[in-house]
Amino acid sequence: MKALLIPLAFVLVLAIAAATAVVVGAAPTALLAGIVGVLCVLAMFGGTLRQDVRFAAVFGPAMVLVVAGPRLLLPIWAPGAIAAVVVTVFLAGLLPLLGRRYGPVTLAVGLGAVFGYAYPFLGRASALQITAAPVVGVVIALIIRLCAGAADPDAPLRTVLADLYIDKASVGAAFRMTAANAPRKWLSDVLVAGIRYRAAEAAIRLQPALQTANQGESTRKGIDFMVARAGAVSELVRRRSPGRGSLHATPIRPDSWSAFMSNELDAATVAATARSTSPQGVLPSLQHSRSSRGTGSRLNWRSPQLRHAVRSALAMLAVLLVAAAVPGDPLVVTLLAVTLGISQPLWRDTVSKTRQRLIGVLAGVVLLAVIVWLLPSGWLFGIGIASLIIGLIFISSRPVVYYAASVLLGIGTKSSRPGFDPVEMLIEYPVLILVAATIGVTFGLIAVPWLRPDSTAMQFWKAADATRTFMLAATRWPPAPAARPSTLPTDYTRAVTLTNALEQSAPGDANAQRAADGLSGLVAISSLTVIGARDEQLTRSLADAVEELTDVETLVADSTRTSHERDFKSEAVFTCLALVHDAARAYLNQRPGRETHPIR
């Protein structure tokens, strides 16, 4: 049912925005208003209501400029309009550097520029009508976002915090969303308790006692009991209104880690039951650093995202020059959109997208040819709208079906235009798709010589080094009055930056993603000492973990090391290394052609 509701919601947004455009006197650009509305909805749902409204205050005006600017410039200065689209695509390609939520924003901005530049209007449109289309789309999307979140503004934040307790959300994701929202005290307390609970849970699972049946049976029972309790805490946090939580005593004799887990679940239960509404900002001393210096430090000559943005811009320039040879062709917008969609950060993903697109287009053309042969052309518009719904249902699970449906949508919705010839369209459409695929694959192969990336192992080493540096700074927080100014904000930014760079360096590499999540967890745990959860045990654990993380870096750098058992001298080290354990083990022990000692 959910798979059907989402595409129906998109169609409803498109219809509302298009109808509103007609009402305000922008009928020729009504469909563009509907498309912009859908793109804005896609971009505006990424966090809590407060977070998304703040984002919309910047995104909305920018989207109006991106959509209307090139089209208004086109009749006055065509080269300038082309340059505007190319620059927009380049800048959109850099948006993921701002954070994970900007992936859909990149798509929305890029497609907004393409549709604004080339979408064929239903008749002559004035400059005011062209400008009104994106304004209507943005306003409708914002109203929908406000209506969707007004009843429960904090639902996304509570959801990610609840998922933290049942291992459905990473520590890094929960920490980032909480830090971005300056939440009330109870949400901050739930975050802190959740991070400590997850660390202890991972730690107890790694203990050597688990390898001995006689010693490990009680520990396993303790874990199972704590996991069940964590599920109850998760549901308590997820609820919109406060519920009644209960504090439990472990029914078996707990070891130190079980007691630690139980204490953290009790703390979360108390916080989620009382729900203190006093404000409490998370990482107040670091927040300004993330926004002001984080993006700049990630925008360097070795950034994979920068290379992708350069290639996408060059591919868009090439296809715009091709499109200039056929001015006024209603399928030009398809040519531009397909080229943008095919261009991916990794060349293998570009090839995969191209193959799926070509298969889908071939199937769609054959199906449409049969429809044209059997049915009158008046049916094509309705078939195109129906195919939109079907395509959106399968956009993720069956991309080929979506691409086939796009053929019916792209040609069917143009059937009402004067002089429409379905046979001509059936011939031209696959030719344009082939041109777009050729351009996308060709520019996907281009390696920008001065933007050669570090290897994934080197990215991991740099991220681990930055994490270790931040952990050292966190153990010395707050600085002594006579000490030099703390480097904590800069160290935090660098750790987050290089962890994100590791994640971007190999989007298809599961080990790289797990390593990034693990290091992000270490940064989050280290931040506990800054947000009021400092204690001696945690400080000692951080100090010991710094040495252990140095050993992890050495393993990455030393490819000739022979395998032997790792000896942990302090059980406290598990607290901070647990979250990175699986990622490091995957990197160091499962890479073919090399042997290293395993992290047990």
Secondary structure, 3 states (H helix, E strand, C coil): CHHHHHHHHHHHHHHHHHHHHHHCCCHHHHHHHHHHHHHHHHHHCCCCHHHHHHHHHHHHHHHHHHHHHHHHHCCCCHHHHHHHHHHHHHHHHHHHHHCHHHHHHHHHHHHHHHHHHHCCCCCCCCHHHHHHHHHHHHHHHHHHHHHHHHCCCCHHHHHHHHHHHCCCCCHHHHHHHHHHHCCEHHHHHHHHHHHHHHHHHHHHHHCHHHHCHHHHHHHHHHHHHHHHHHHHHHHHHHCCCCCCCCCCCCCCCCCHHHHHHHHHHHHHHHHHHHCCCCECCCCCCCHHHHHHHHHHHHCCCCCHHHHHHHHHHHHHHHHHHHHCCCCCCCCHHHHHHHHHHHCCCCHHHHHHHHHHHHHHHHHHHHHHHHHHHHCCHHHHHHHHHHHHHHHHHCCCCCHHHHHHHHHHHHHHCCCCCCCCCHHHHHHHHHHHHHHHHHHHHHHHCCCCHHHCCCCHHHHHHHHHHHHHHHHHHHHCCCCCCCCCCCCHHHHHHHHHHHHHHHHHHCCCCHHHHHHHHHHHHHHHHHHCCCCCCCCHHHHHHHHHHHHHHHHHHHHHHCCCCCCCCCCCCCCCHHHHHHHHHHHHHHHHHCCCCCCCCCCC
